[in-house]
Amino acid sequence: RLPHRVAERADAVALINTTTGDLLRNVNLLPVPPTLADVRVRAAGTVLRTFGAAPLVRAADRPSRRFVSMIAVGRGADPAIADFVFELFNGTPAAGRGGWARVLVDHLGPQHIALKNLTVPTLVIGSTKDRLLPMTSARRIAATAPNLARFVELSGGHCAILERPDDVNEQLRWLIDTVTQERRVSS
């Protein structure tokens, strides 16, 4: 809303495993033929709303762990990361999880948030095995960011920050160094 204030608020931005819209179109929980894409979108919304709001029962602990792991981390992730993500999920009250799932599903429809005002250097990181926000989301952001500083594809799932912390931190340090050097040169 206030494009002239972006640079006052941020020197740079890192967008990691995120999307600008159309959240459900590319969710890759169950691959289906293109002719069934609309059915998959509706099914993904139902699954995310339902599972997000469901209280986890001790008897369903193992299937719940597998499901959270499947959607949140890559197959090659350290099991401790998958356990940590599950504990975060399980430790969040069902009403809070469900409310957030509804917000995401109901309000990130097919339209995309415009990035034209994101004028500061932008780092975009996506993960090749992200089932929630596949690389198509990261590529779209990279293609539309007006001041793309770097686009990085990492192996792993949706939780790249946890799965690949050294790689993510290296990219964040690069972004900080780049912005700091640019500021020194311009002053």
Secondary structure, DSSP 8 states (H G I E B T S, - for coil): --GGGHHHH-S-EEEES--SB-TTTT--SS---GGGHHHHHHHHHHHHHHHHH----GGGHHHHHHHHHHHHS-TTS-HHHHHHHHHHHHHS-HHHHHHHHHHHHHHS-S-B---TT--S-EEEEEETT-SSS-HHHHHHHHHH-TTEEEEEEESS-S-HHHHSHHHHHHHHHHHHHHHHHHHHHH-
